[in-house]
Amino acid sequence: MEHNQKPVFPEYAIFQTGGKQYQAIPGKTLAVEKLEGDAGTTLSFAEVLFKKTGEETFQFGKPYIAGAAVKAS
């Protein structure tokens, strides 16, 4: 990878919570503002705007993807 290039992830999702959009990548840590709950609790975000599940497999929501969720702990 050249110095200027960003890493390409084979799988990720864009979701919305608290009026902001976040990119969720499996195995990566993400800081999300103003969430209630205890540390280590499993959370589910249903307002998924976009997801990539393979090199050429994409889904776009209108505005959200029906039945999709981002789960995190």
N, C-alpha and C positions, 0 to 999 in steps of 0.2 A: 504494500500500500504506500502510495506517495505521501509526502508530508501534508499536503493540502486536502487529501481525500478523507471524507467521513466514512466510518465503518458502515457496511450494509448488513442489516439484520434480516434473516430469512423469515422471521415471524415477529409481528408486533401489532399493536392496536392503538388507535387514538380514541380517548374517551373524554367525557366532560363531567365535571363536578364543581360545584361552587362557582359557576360562571367562568371557569377556566378550562382549557384543554390540556391534556397530558398525553405523553407517549409511553405506553407500557410495553416493556420488552421482557420476555421470560428470563428469570434469573437475575434481573437487575433491580436495584433499590431505587425507589421513587419517593420523593417527598411531596406530599399533598397537603395543602393548607386547610386549617379549620375543620378537621374531622373529629367527631365525637366517638369515643370508644377507648378501650384499653389496648396497650401495645401487645402485639401478638394475636389479636383478634382477626379472624378472617372477614374481609370486606368484599362486597360485590358492587360493581359499578355497571348499571344497565344502559347508560347513555353512551353507547359505543357508536362513534361516527364513521370509523374506518378500521378495517383489519386486513392484514397481509398474512396468509398462511402458507406461503410457498414462494418460490422465485417468481411465478407468474400468476398467482392466485390472490385476487384482491376483492374486497367487498366494500361498497360505499353505502352509507345510510341515507335515508330520505326523511327526516334528518338523521334518524338512528337506525341501526341494523336490528330488525325484529328478532327477538330471542337471544341476542348476543349479550355477553356480560364479561367484564374483566374482573377476575377474582384475585385477591391479594391477601397476604398475611404478614 
